[in-house]
Amino acid sequence: MIVIIDYGMGNLESVKNAVLFLGKEAVVTASPERLQSAKKIIFPGVGHFAQAVKQLESRRLIDPLKEKIKEGVPFLGICLGMHLLFEKSSEAQGVSGLGVIKGKVSRFDDNGLIVPHMGWNQIKKVQSPKSKVQSQDEMVDLFEGIEDGSYFYFAHSYFCQPREKVALATTDYGQEFVSALGKKNIWGIQFHPEKSQKKGLKVLENFLKA
């Protein structure tokens, strides 16, 4: 079962509809019990880092999420869902993320930039976009069939700064930032695949092969 995490925020139905369009079944849930049967997890994200953590805590989802990731269940974090993979964010001082990726999340500098960064922008592949799925012992290419320099839709004020070599793609907005990452069974994308037309659907399709 493909589980889309409901934490009271984010484009949940849009992501679910994209998965259904690709011919897969998905359930939107905030239930820790239903999460236990997940074969794949998608964590969409729109909103504030601290509020998202608070919602996860109130729904008793943090420990089950960490456990499923540790088990090797394929996990895709989208936008804020990617941010929450990290240890901390300047958006919420003193609030801890899931901490499964070492590093932090920082805000764009307003000097000379329009923040938030919204609209279409390019991705640049920075290494072989493959990540081993522990549970299935196979390699999955998140950008299979997608040309380097392709455009995706972004809407964010904060960006990820990993301290691990996990970057799969970068994007330039006043500075180069990590717009996609992969580590074992974990993926994160800063752009919104559900708003990125055919290429966004292709990224989701590639993840669902995991």
N, CA and C atoms as a LAMMPS dump frame, in Angstrom:
ITEM: TIMESTEP
0
ITEM: NUMBER OF ATOMS
630
ITEM: BOX BOUNDS ff ff ff
-5.0000000000000000e+02 5.0000000000000000e+02
-5.0000000000000000e+02 5.0000000000000000e+02
-5.0000000000000000e+02 5.0000000000000000e+02
ITEM: ATOMS id mol type element x y z
1 1 1 N 0.831 -1.19 0
2 1 2 C 0 0 0
3 1 3 C 0.875 1.253 0
4 2 1 N 0.497 2.212 -0.844
5 2 2 C 1.172 3.499 -0.877
6 2 3 C 0.466 4.425 0.093
7 3 1 N 1.19 4.899 1.089
8 3 2 C 0.617 5.769 2.113
9 3 3 C 1.08 7.206 1.891
10 4 1 N 0.128 8.121 1.818
11 4 2 C 0.409 9.557 1.757
12 4 3 C 0.111 10.12 3.138
13 5 1 N 1.119 10.688 3.767
14 5 2 C 0.99 11.135 5.143
15 5 3 C 0.108 12.386 5.245
16 6 1 N -0.924 12.286 6.072
17 6 2 C -1.815 13.407 6.35
18 6 3 C -1.407 14.032 7.682
19 7 1 N -0.82 15.211 7.623
20 7 2 C -0.459 15.907 8.852
21 7 3 C -1.178 17.258 8.925
22 8 1 N -2.315 17.327 8.229
23 8 2 C -3.151 18.51 8.282
24 8 3 C -2.691 19.647 7.408
25 9 1 N -1.692 19.413 6.548
26 9 2 C -1.131 20.458 5.703
27 9 3 C -0.741 19.826 4.37
28 10 1 N -0.646 20.632 3.318
29 10 2 C -0.095 20.123 2.067
30 10 3 C -1.149 19.777 1.036
31 11 1 N -0.687 19.576 -0.186
32 11 2 C -1.573 19.245 -1.306
33 11 3 C -1.805 17.733 -1.362
34 12 1 N -2.467 17.214 -0.36
35 12 2 C -2.612 15.772 -0.227
36 12 3 C -3.411 15.153 -1.371
37 13 1 N -4.562 15.74 -1.67
38 13 2 C -5.411 15.163 -2.712
39 13 3 C -4.777 15.291 -4.087
40 14 1 N -4.045 16.385 -4.324
41 14 2 C -3.367 16.546 -5.613
42 14 3 C -2.332 15.461 -5.819
43 15 1 N -1.586 15.15 -4.754
44 15 2 C -0.582 14.09 -4.849
45 15 3 C -1.265 12.74 -5.023
46 16 1 N -2.33 12.507 -4.274
47 16 2 C -3.064 11.244 -4.416
48 16 3 C -3.603 11.085 -5.833
49 17 1 N -4.169 12.143 -6.394
50 17 2 C -4.708 12.075 -7.751
51 17 3 C -3.616 11.79 -8.769
52 18 1 N -2.424 12.341 -8.544
53 18 2 C -1.302 12.063 -9.447
54 18 3 C -0.925 10.58 -9.391
55 19 1 N -0.916 10.014 -8.184
56 19 2 C -0.602 8.588 -8.032
57 19 3 C -1.676 7.728 -8.697
58 20 1 N -2.934 8.102 -8.507
59 20 2 C -4.037 7.361 -9.128
60 20 3 C -3.952 7.442 -10.646
61 21 1 N -3.57 8.604 -11.161
62 21 2 C -3.415 8.779 -12.609
63 21 3 C -2.374 7.819 -13.159
64 22 1 N -1.363 7.513 -12.335
65 22 2 C -0.305 6.588 -12.747
66 22 3 C -0.708 5.128 -12.574
67 23 1 N -1.95 4.901 -12.172
68 23 2 C -2.471 3.544 -12.084
69 23 3 C -2.178 2.821 -10.785
70 24 1 N -1.822 3.566 -9.744
71 24 2 C -1.508 2.958 -8.458
72 24 3 C -2.54 3.382 -7.421
73 25 1 N -2.758 2.522 -6.44
74 25 2 C -3.666 2.841 -5.348
75 25 3 C -2.9 3.527 -4.227
76 26 1 N -3.541 4.492 -3.592
77 26 2 C -2.907 5.213 -2.493
78 26 3 C -3.955 5.583 -1.468
79 27 1 N -3.525 5.68 -0.228
80 27 2 C -4.414 6.091 0.844
81 27 3 C -3.791 7.272 1.576
82 28 1 N -4.603 8.292 1.86
83 28 2 C -4.173 9.432 2.664
84 28 3 C -4.568 9.139 4.105
85 29 1 N -3.603 9.126 5.013
86 29 2 C -3.918 8.742 6.385
87 29 3 C -3.02 9.444 7.401
88 30 1 N -3.576 9.617 8.606
89 30 2 C -2.811 10.111 9.744
90 30 3 C -2.713 9.027 10.813
91 31 1 N -3.057 7.804 10.439
92 31 2 C -3.102 6.709 11.394
93 31 3 C -1.754 5.996 11.504
94 32 1 N -1.163 5.946 12.701
95 32 2 C 0.083 5.187 12.883
96 32 3 C -0.108 3.707 12.568
97 33 1 N -1.315 3.198 12.818
98 33 2 C -1.589 1.784 12.557
99 33 3 C -1.584 1.489 11.059
100 34 1 N -2.203 2.35 10.266
101 34 2 C -2.216 2.146 8.812
102 34 3 C -0.826 2.332 8.223
103 35 1 N -0.043 3.194 8.844
104 35 2 C 1.324 3.411 8.386
105 35 3 C 2.144 2.124 8.491
106 36 1 N 1.821 1.275 9.442
107 36 2 C 2.575 0.04 9.646
108 36 3 C 2.535 -0.872 8.419
109 37 1 N 1.46 -0.785 7.629
110 37 2 C 1.329 -1.647 6.448
111 37 3 C 1.818 -0.982 5.164
112 38 1 N 2.439 0.186 5.288
113 38 2 C 2.891 0.922 4.105
114 38 3 C 4.027 0.195 3.39
115 39 1 N 3.916 0.098 2.082
116 39 2 C 4.997 -0.429 1.241
117 39 3 C 5.811 0.703 0.625
118 40 1 N 5.19 1.872 0.538
119 40 2 C 5.86 3.094 0.097
120 40 3 C 5.197 4.253 0.834
121 41 1 N 5.974 5.301 1.106
122 41 2 C 5.452 6.455 1.834
123 41 3 C 5.761 7.726 1.056
124 42 1 N 4.749 8.565 0.869
125 42 2 C 4.934 9.886 0.263
126 42 3 C 4.542 10.926 1.295
127 43 1 N 5.426 11.89 1.507
128 43 2 C 5.197 12.938 2.495
129 43 3 C 5.168 14.277 1.775
130 44 1 N 3.976 14.73 1.336
131 44 2 C 3.878 16.045 0.697
132 44 3 C 4.081 17.131 1.737
133 45 1 N 4.362 18.331 1.296
134 45 2 C 4.583 19.362 2.29
135 45 3 C 4.348 20.773 1.818
136 46 1 N 3.478 21.47 2.528
137 46 2 C 3.286 22.908 2.369
138 46 3 C 3.015 23.445 3.763
139 47 1 N 3.739 24.481 4.168
140 47 2 C 3.469 25.037 5.485
141 47 3 C 4.73 25.319 6.274
142 48 1 N 4.562 25.442 7.582
143 48 2 C 5.628 25.843 8.487
144 48 3 C 6.268 24.623 9.141
145 49 1 N 7.586 24.621 9.239
146 49 2 C 8.344 23.499 9.795
147 49 3 C 7.849 23.127 11.197
148 50 1 N 7.739 24.121 12.081
149 50 2 C 7.333 23.838 13.466
150 50 3 C 5.915 23.292 13.542
151 51 1 N 5.011 23.848 12.748
152 51 2 C 3.633 23.369 12.757
153 51 3 C 3.539 21.94 12.262
154 52 1 N 4.342 21.626 11.249
155 52 2 C 4.349 20.265 10.72
156 52 3 C 4.834 19.276 11.777
157 53 1 N 5.909 19.615 12.478
158 53 2 C 6.425 18.743 13.54
159 53 3 C 5.38 18.58 14.64
160 54 1 N 4.728 19.68 15.002
161 54 2 C 3.692 19.627 16.043
162 54 3 C 2.558 18.687 15.633
163 55 1 N 2.154 18.765 14.375
164 55 2 C 1.088 17.892 13.889
165 55 3 C 1.52 16.431 13.895
166 56 1 N 2.757 16.177 13.492
167 56 2 C 3.262 14.803 13.514
168 56 3 C 3.299 14.254 14.935
169 57 1 N 3.723 15.096 15.862
170 57 2 C 3.775 14.664 17.263
171 57 3 C 2.379 14.372 17.798
172 58 1 N 1.428 15.25 17.507
173 58 2 C 0.07 15.073 18.034
174 58 3 C -0.606 13.843 17.439
175 59 1 N -0.198 13.443 16.252
176 59 2 C -0.783 12.262 15.604
177 59 3 C 0.046 10.997 15.829
178 60 1 N 1.082 11.126 16.667
179 60 2 C 1.943 9.996 17.049
180 60 3 C 2.572 9.328 15.807
181 61 1 N 3.07 10.173 14.906
182 61 2 C 3.606 9.661 13.644
183 61 3 C 5.131 9.685 13.556
184 62 1 N 5.799 10.414 14.424
185 62 2 C 7.244 10.576 14.275
186 62 3 C 7.987 9.253 14.435
187 63 1 N 7.77 8.537 15.516
188 63 2 C 8.471 7.27 15.722
189 63 3 C 8.114 6.232 14.664
190 64 1 N 6.82 6.058 14.295
191 64 2 C 6.492 5.116 13.223
192 64 3 C 7.145 5.469 11.885
193 65 1 N 7.24 6.775 11.574
194 65 2 C 7.893 7.184 10.332
195 65 3 C 9.37 6.808 10.345
196 66 1 N 10.042 7.109 11.447
197 66 2 C 11.461 6.767 11.564
198 66 3 C 11.668 5.261 11.458
199 67 1 N 10.774 4.507 12.051
200 67 2 C 10.909 3.053 12.034
201 67 3 C 10.731 2.495 10.619
202 68 1 N 9.75 3.001 9.882
203 68 2 C 9.532 2.527 8.51
204 68 3 C 10.713 2.892 7.613
205 69 1 N 11.271 4.077 7.817
206 69 2 C 12.461 4.469 7.051
207 69 3 C 13.616 3.536 7.39
208 70 1 N 13.796 3.252 8.67
209 70 2 C 14.865 2.354 9.115
210 70 3 C 14.692 0.954 8.537
211 71 1 N 13.445 0.529 8.359
212 71 2 C 13.155 -0.796 7.8
213 71 3 C 13.489 -0.872 6.317
214 72 1 N 13.652 0.297 5.685
215 72 2 C 13.971 0.314 4.26
216 72 3 C 12.793 0.577 3.356
217 73 1 N 11.666 0.992 3.918
218 73 2 C 10.494 1.321 3.099
219 73 3 C 10.796 2.569 2.276
220 74 1 N 10.567 2.542 0.964
221 74 2 C 10.824 3.723 0.127
222 74 3 C 10.019 4.935 0.601
223 75 1 N 10.708 6.055 0.763
224 75 2 C 10.108 7.275 1.312
225 75 3 C 10.432 8.439 0.396
226 76 1 N 9.41 9.219 0.034
227 76 2 C 9.596 10.414 -0.786
228 76 3 C 9.051 11.618 -0.04
229 77 1 N 9.93 12.583 0.273
230 77 2 C 9.518 13.833 0.888
231 77 3 C 9.468 14.931 -0.157
232 78 1 N 8.365 15.657 -0.201
233 78 2 C 8.155 16.715 -1.185
234 78 3 C 8.136 18.074 -0.49
235 79 1 N 8.986 18.996 -0.921
236 79 2 C 9.061 20.361 -0.404
237 79 3 C 9.253 20.337 1.11
238 80 1 N 8.281 20.763 1.908
239 80 2 C 8.434 20.712 3.354
240 80 3 C 8.673 19.285 3.832
241 81 1 N 8.102 18.314 3.127
242 81 2 C 8.342 16.915 3.464
243 81 3 C 9.801 16.531 3.311
244 82 1 N 10.504 17.195 2.404
245 82 2 C 11.95 17.023 2.257
246 82 3 C 12.675 17.715 3.411
247 83 1 N 12.233 18.916 3.762
248 83 2 C 12.863 19.665 4.855
249 83 3 C 12.827 18.877 6.166
250 84 1 N 11.707 18.2 6.407
251 84 2 C 11.523 17.492 7.671
252 84 3 C 12.437 16.282 7.817
253 85 1 N 13.074 15.877 6.733
254 85 2 C 14.056 14.793 6.815
255 85 3 C 15.31 15.236 7.56
256 86 1 N 15.523 16.546 7.644
257 86 2 C 16.761 17.091 8.196
258 86 3 C 16.69 17.262 9.714
259 87 1 N 17.823 17.64 10.282
260 87 2 C 17.925 17.764 11.732
261 87 3 C 17.227 19.011 12.261
262 88 1 N 17.316 20.126 11.525
263 88 2 C 16.757 21.378 12.026
264 88 3 C 16.535 22.347 10.872
265 89 1 N 15.782 23.427 11.185
266 89 2 C 15.498 24.459 10.193
267 89 3 C 15.549 25.825 10.849
268 90 1 N 16.064 26.811 10.123
269 90 2 C 16.083 28.176 10.645
270 90 3 C 14.672 28.75 10.727
271 91 1 N 13.712 28.08 10.115
272 91 2 C 12.311 28.509 10.208
273 91 3 C 11.753 28.275 11.604
274 92 1 N 12.361 27.344 12.338
275 92 2 C 11.828 26.974 13.652
276 92 3 C 12.985 26.625 14.583
277 93 1 N 13.561 27.638 15.192
278 93 2 C 14.7 27.429 16.08
279 93 3 C 14.299 26.53 17.252
280 94 1 N 15.147 25.544 17.534
281 94 2 C 14.898 24.654 18.665
282 94 3 C 13.964 23.502 18.383
283 95 1 N 13.445 23.412 17.162
284 95 2 C 12.545 22.319 16.787
285 95 3 C 13.317 21.308 15.951
286 96 1 N 13.26 20.055 16.335
287 96 2 C 14 19.002 15.629
288 96 3 C 13.153 18.37 14.538
289 97 1 N 13.796 18.113 13.384
290 97 2 C 13.15 17.349 12.334
291 97 3 C 13.344 15.867 12.575
292 98 1 N 13.092 15.049 11.557
293 98 2 C 13.255 13.602 11.704
294 98 3 C 14.717 13.224 11.87
295 99 1 N 15.624 14.026 11.302
296 99 2 C 17.051 13.802 11.495
297 99 3 C 17.617 12.596 10.774
298 100 1 N 16.94 12.126 9.715
299 100 2 C 17.458 10.979 8.964
300 100 3 C 18.452 11.413 7.888
301 101 1 N 18.512 12.723 7.625
302 101 2 C 19.54 13.313 6.773
303 101 3 C 20.294 14.332 7.623
304 102 1 N 21.616 14.251 7.638
305 102 2 C 22.412 15.201 8.414
306 102 3 C 22.48 16.535 7.676
307 103 1 N 22.217 17.607 8.418
308 103 2 C 22.255 18.932 7.812
309 103 3 C 21.126 19.795 8.321
310 104 1 N 20.944 20.93 7.665
311 104 2 C 19.94 21.892 8.126
312 104 3 C 19.193 22.498 6.939
313 105 1 N 18.162 23.251 7.268
314 105 2 C 17.355 23.957 6.284
315 105 3 C 17.474 25.457 6.571
316 106 1 N 17.775 26.243 5.541
317 106 2 C 17.996 27.677 5.711
318 106 3 C 17.08 28.487 4.795
319 107 1 N 16.903 29.751 5.141
320 107 2 C 16.056 30.634 4.348
321 107 3 C 16.878 31.347 3.279
322 108 1 N 16.265 31.572 2.119
323 108 2 C 16.904 32.374 1.089
324 108 3 C 17.141 33.79 1.606
325 109 1 N 18.221 34.39 1.155
326 109 2 C 18.52 35.778 1.479
327 109 3 C 17.617 36.69 0.652
328 110 1 N 16.895 37.582 1.318
329 110 2 C 15.979 38.486 0.608
330 110 3 C 16.71 39.517 -0.249
331 111 1 N 17.995 39.708 -0.002
332 111 2 C 18.749 40.74 -0.692
333 111 3 C 18.863 40.434 -2.187
334 112 1 N 18.072 41.126 -2.981
335 112 2 C 18.116 40.957 -4.425
336 112 3 C 17.269 39.821 -4.951
337 113 1 N 16.63 39.064 -4.057
338 113 2 C 15.793 37.942 -4.475
339 113 3 C 14.351 38.167 -4.058
340 114 1 N 13.449 37.649 -4.873
341 114 2 C 12.049 37.591 -4.469
342 114 3 C 11.851 36.297 -3.694
343 115 1 N 11.433 36.413 -2.459
344 115 2 C 11.21 35.247 -1.609
345 115 3 C 9.743 35.267 -1.175
346 116 1 N 9.001 34.182 -1.415
347 116 2 C 9.464 32.846 -1.799
348 116 3 C 9.852 32.727 -3.273
349 117 1 N 10.645 31.712 -3.522
350 117 2 C 10.998 31.296 -4.879
351 117 3 C 9.797 30.539 -5.427
352 118 1 N 9.129 31.137 -6.4
353 118 2 C 7.925 30.513 -6.951
354 118 3 C 7.98 30.489 -8.467
355 119 1 N 7.588 29.368 -9.034
356 119 2 C 7.514 29.245 -10.482
357 119 3 C 8.413 28.145 -11.012
358 120 1 N 8.602 28.157 -12.319
359 120 2 C 9.354 27.107 -12.997
360 120 3 C 10.852 27.403 -12.956
361 121 1 N 11.636 26.365 -12.675
362 121 2 C 13.087 26.504 -12.666
363 121 3 C 13.704 25.159 -13.054
364 122 1 N 14.982 25.223 -13.424
365 122 2 C 15.665 24.041 -13.935
366 122 3 C 16.361 23.241 -12.836
367 123 1 N 16.486 21.95 -13.104
368 123 2 C 17.312 21.095 -12.25
369 123 3 C 18.565 20.697 -13.023
370 124 1 N 19.646 20.553 -12.299
371 124 2 C 20.912 20.116 -12.88
372 124 3 C 21.364 18.874 -12.126
373 125 1 N 21.484 17.778 -12.841
374 125 2 C 21.922 16.54 -12.196
375 125 3 C 23.386 16.684 -11.778
376 126 1 N 23.684 16.267 -10.565
377 126 2 C 25.046 16.446 -10.055
378 126 3 C 25.767 15.128 -9.813
379 127 1 N 25.057 14.032 -9.892
380 127 2 C 25.692 12.732 -9.764
381 127 3 C 24.722 11.705 -10.312
382 128 1 N 25.153 10.472 -10.391
383 128 2 C 24.26 9.431 -10.865
384 128 3 C 23.022 9.398 -9.984
385 129 1 N 21.837 9.694 -10.551
386 129 2 C 20.638 9.824 -9.728
387 129 3 C 20.042 8.479 -9.349
388 130 1 N 20.815 7.694 -8.631
389 130 2 C 20.361 6.37 -8.229
390 130 3 C 20.547 6.199 -6.731
391 131 1 N 19.64 5.456 -6.147
392 131 2 C 19.721 5.205 -4.716
393 131 3 C 19.261 3.784 -4.455
394 132 1 N 20.028 3.059 -3.69
395 132 2 C 19.699 1.663 -3.435
396 132 3 C 18.505 1.544 -2.495
397 133 1 N 17.539 0.729 -2.887
398 133 2 C 16.385 0.449 -2.051
399 133 3 C 16.713 -0.799 -1.254
400 134 1 N 16.946 -0.646 0.022
401 134 2 C 17.425 -1.746 0.837
402 134 3 C 16.466 -2.931 0.833
403 135 1 N 15.154 -2.621 0.89
404 135 2 C 14.18 -3.693 1.025
405 135 3 C 14.066 -4.542 -0.226
406 136 1 N 14.456 -4.005 -1.389
407 136 2 C 14.302 -4.743 -2.633
408 136 3 C 15.629 -4.992 -3.346
409 137 1 N 16.719 -4.461 -2.802
410 137 2 C 18.047 -4.692 -3.348
411 137 3 C 18.107 -4.382 -4.844
412 138 1 N 17.59 -3.249 -5.228
413 138 2 C 17.65 -2.821 -6.616
414 138 3 C 17.923 -1.336 -6.664
415 139 1 N 18.286 -0.873 -7.866
416 139 2 C 18.613 0.535 -8.022
417 139 3 C 17.46 1.254 -8.723
418 140 1 N 17.096 2.394 -8.22
419 140 2 C 16.012 3.177 -8.798
420 140 3 C 16.538 4.553 -9.172
421 141 1 N 16.279 4.958 -10.398
422 141 2 C 16.731 6.253 -10.908
423 141 3 C 15.554 7.222 -10.859
424 142 1 N 15.599 8.178 -9.956
425 142 2 C 14.499 9.123 -9.787
426 142 3 C 14.28 9.978 -11.024
427 143 1 N 15.346 10.2 -11.81
428 143 2 C 15.243 11.046 -12.995
429 143 3 C 15.371 10.252 -14.297
430 144 1 N 15.044 8.989 -14.252
431 144 2 C 15.062 8.18 -15.476
432 144 3 C 14.099 8.774 -16.505
433 145 1 N 14.587 8.967 -17.722
434 145 2 C 13.742 9.504 -18.784
435 145 3 C 13.532 11.006 -18.726
436 146 1 N 14.27 11.678 -17.86
437 146 2 C 14.142 13.136 -17.71
438 146 3 C 15.473 13.79 -18.063
439 147 1 N 15.449 14.733 -18.982
440 147 2 C 16.671 15.368 -19.449
441 147 3 C 17.253 16.293 -18.387
442 148 1 N 18.582 16.343 -18.343
443 148 2 C 19.248 17.322 -17.5
444 148 3 C 18.829 18.72 -17.954
445 149 1 N 18.562 19.617 -17.011
446 149 2 C 18.111 20.958 -17.358
447 149 3 C 16.602 21.091 -17.482
448 150 1 N 15.878 20.023 -17.159
449 150 2 C 14.416 20.077 -17.234
450 150 3 C 13.85 21.044 -16.198
451 151 1 N 12.664 21.57 -16.508
452 151 2 C 12.006 22.525 -15.618
453 151 3 C 10.962 21.841 -14.736
454 152 1 N 10.914 22.271 -13.456
455 152 2 C 9.92 21.805 -12.509
456 152 3 C 9.36 23.013 -11.759
457 153 1 N 8.226 22.812 -11.088
458 153 2 C 7.56 23.93 -10.407
459 153 3 C 7.962 23.987 -8.937
460 154 1 N 8.438 25.159 -8.515
461 154 2 C 8.899 25.379 -7.144
462 154 3 C 8.009 26.393 -6.429
463 155 1 N 7.908 26.249 -5.105
464 155 2 C 7.219 27.229 -4.261
465 155 3 C 7.766 27.079 -2.84
466 156 1 N 8.811 27.851 -2.506
467 156 2 C 9.446 27.681 -1.197
468 156 3 C 10.308 28.894 -0.855
469 157 1 N 10.486 29.097 0.453
470 157 2 C 11.336 30.16 0.973
471 157 3 C 12.594 29.614 1.627
472 158 1 N 12.623 28.296 1.855
473 158 2 C 13.74 27.65 2.548
474 158 3 C 14.328 26.555 1.67
475 159 1 N 15.607 26.266 1.868
476 159 2 C 16.29 25.254 1.059
477 159 3 C 17.168 24.386 1.954
478 160 1 N 17.462 23.202 1.483
479 160 2 C 18.191 22.211 2.276
480 160 3 C 19.694 22.31 2.061
481 161 1 N 20.433 22.131 3.161
482 161 2 C 21.895 22.138 3.145
483 161 3 C 22.409 20.852 3.806
484 162 1 N 22.453 19.769 3.045
485 162 2 C 22.908 18.501 3.632
486 162 3 C 24.393 18.496 3.935
487 163 1 N 24.768 17.782 4.998
488 163 2 C 26.177 17.56 5.333
489 163 3 C 26.637 16.175 4.88
490 164 1 N 25.814 15.544 4.075
491 164 2 C 26.141 14.243 3.493
492 164 3 C 26.13 14.379 1.976
493 165 1 N 26.785 13.451 1.291
494 165 2 C 26.791 13.452 -0.175
495 165 3 C 25.54 12.754 -0.681
496 166 1 N 24.433 13.486 -0.639
497 166 2 C 23.139 12.912 -1.013
498 166 3 C 22.488 13.639 -2.189
499 167 1 N 23.093 14.717 -2.674
500 167 2 C 22.468 15.531 -3.722
501 167 3 C 22.355 14.752 -5.03
502 168 1 N 21.167 14.772 -5.601
503 168 2 C 20.93 14.193 -6.924
504 168 3 C 20.798 15.277 -7.975
505 169 1 N 20.342 16.45 -7.558
506 169 2 C 20.177 17.57 -8.489
507 169 3 C 20.252 18.876 -7.718
508 170 1 N 20.678 19.918 -8.416
509 170 2 C 20.692 21.254 -7.837
510 170 3 C 19.91 22.202 -8.74
511 171 1 N 19.564 23.346 -8.169
512 171 2 C 18.853 24.395 -8.904
513 171 3 C 19.462 25.729 -8.495
514 172 1 N 19.484 26.678 -9.411
515 172 2 C 20.047 27.99 -9.12
516 172 3 C 18.936 29 -8.879
517 173 1 N 18.973 29.63 -7.702
518 173 2 C 18.098 30.767 -7.416
519 173 3 C 18.873 31.712 -6.511
520 174 1 N 19.653 32.571 -7.122
521 174 2 C 20.546 33.443 -6.375
522 174 3 C 21.781 32.719 -5.882
523 175 1 N 21.641 31.44 -5.679
524 175 2 C 22.722 30.544 -5.285
525 175 3 C 22.302 29.131 -5.689
526 176 1 N 23.247 28.248 -5.709
527 176 2 C 22.935 26.864 -6.052
528 176 3 C 22.472 26.143 -4.793
529 177 1 N 21.339 25.474 -4.882
530 177 2 C 20.835 24.715 -3.745
531 177 3 C 20.427 23.31 -4.184
532 178 1 N 20.364 22.399 -3.222
533 178 2 C 19.994 21.01 -3.505
534 178 3 C 18.489 20.937 -3.736
535 179 1 N 18.101 20.521 -4.928
536 179 2 C 16.671 20.427 -5.253
537 179 3 C 16.165 18.99 -5.305
538 180 1 N 17.078 18.028 -5.202
539 180 2 C 16.676 16.616 -5.103
540 180 3 C 17.802 15.852 -4.421
541 181 1 N 17.419 14.887 -3.584
542 181 2 C 18.424 14.105 -2.875
543 181 3 C 17.985 12.651 -2.78
544 182 1 N 18.954 11.792 -2.534
545 182 2 C 18.656 10.38 -2.35
546 182 3 C 19.665 9.74 -1.421
547 183 1 N 19.174 8.907 -0.52
548 183 2 C 20.025 8.18 0.42
549 183 3 C 19.345 6.856 0.731
550 184 1 N 19.935 5.763 0.209
551 184 2 C 19.363 4.429 0.405
552 184 3 C 17.9 4.426 -0.041
553 185 1 N 16.964 4.266 0.874
554 185 2 C 15.544 4.198 0.518
555 185 3 C 14.827 5.54 0.684
556 186 1 N 15.601 6.615 0.878
557 186 2 C 15.016 7.936 1.12
558 186 3 C 15.25 8.849 -0.076
559 187 1 N 14.198 9.534 -0.506
560 187 2 C 14.323 10.572 -1.531
561 187 3 C 13.661 11.849 -1.049
562 188 1 N 14.18 12.984 -1.492
563 188 2 C 13.548 14.263 -1.225
564 188 3 C 13.611 15.12 -2.464
565 189 1 N 12.54 15.832 -2.752
566 189 2 C 12.515 16.75 -3.889
567 189 3 C 11.934 18.084 -3.427
568 190 1 N 12.6 19.175 -3.803
569 190 2 C 12.153 20.499 -3.4
570 190 3 C 10.981 20.981 -4.245
571 191 1 N 10.935 20.574 -5.483
572 191 2 C 9.858 20.988 -6.384
573 191 3 C 8.592 20.156 -6.123
574 192 1 N 7.491 20.605 -6.713
575 192 2 C 6.21 19.919 -6.564
576 192 3 C 5.917 19.092 -7.813
577 193 1 N 6.039 17.77 -7.731
578 193 2 C 5.793 16.956 -8.923
579 193 3 C 4.347 17.025 -9.394
580 194 1 N 3.416 17.181 -8.445
581 194 2 C 1.995 17.219 -8.807
582 194 3 C 1.636 18.488 -9.569
583 195 1 N 2.537 19.488 -9.563
584 195 2 C 2.311 20.74 -10.294
585 195 3 C 3.256 20.881 -11.491
586 196 1 N 4.069 19.847 -11.73
587 196 2 C 5.13 19.944 -12.738
588 196 3 C 4.82 19.171 -14.017
589 197 1 N 3.538 18.943 -14.26
590 197 2 C 3.069 18.35 -15.506
591 197 3 C 3.733 16.993 -15.78
592 198 1 N 4.066 16.716 -17.034
593 198 2 C 4.524 15.369 -17.415
594 198 3 C 5.815 14.965 -16.703
595 199 1 N 6.734 15.896 -16.573
596 199 2 C 8.007 15.546 -15.931
597 199 3 C 7.818 15.263 -14.438
598 200 1 N 6.91 15.992 -13.811
599 200 2 C 6.609 15.713 -12.414
600 200 3 C 5.993 14.34 -12.235
601 201 1 N 5.082 13.98 -13.132
602 201 2 C 4.483 12.64 -13.086
603 201 3 C 5.536 11.567 -13.317
604 202 1 N 6.5 11.871 -14.174
605 202 2 C 7.562 10.899 -14.443
606 202 3 C 8.41 10.652 -13.196
607 203 1 N 8.709 11.715 -12.434
608 203 2 C 9.456 11.544 -11.197
609 203 3 C 8.694 10.653 -10.223
610 204 1 N 7.383 10.907 -10.087
611 204 2 C 6.562 10.062 -9.225
612 204 3 C 6.534 8.623 -9.711
613 205 1 N 6.399 8.452 -11.014
614 205 2 C 6.389 7.112 -11.594
615 205 3 C 7.689 6.379 -11.297
616 206 1 N 8.814 7.092 -11.414
617 206 2 C 10.108 6.466 -11.121
618 206 3 C 10.198 6.068 -9.654
619 207 1 N 9.733 6.94 -8.753
620 207 2 C 9.753 6.595 -7.331
621 207 3 C 8.901 5.364 -7.058
622 208 1 N 7.762 5.273 -7.716
623 208 2 C 6.858 4.157 -7.463
624 208 3 C 7.4 2.814 -7.953
625 209 1 N 8.487 2.837 -8.699
626 209 2 C 9.142 1.592 -9.109
627 209 3 C 9.938 0.977 -7.971
628 210 1 N 10.192 1.775 -6.929
629 210 2 C 11.022 1.315 -5.807
630 210 3 C 10.353 0.158 -5.07
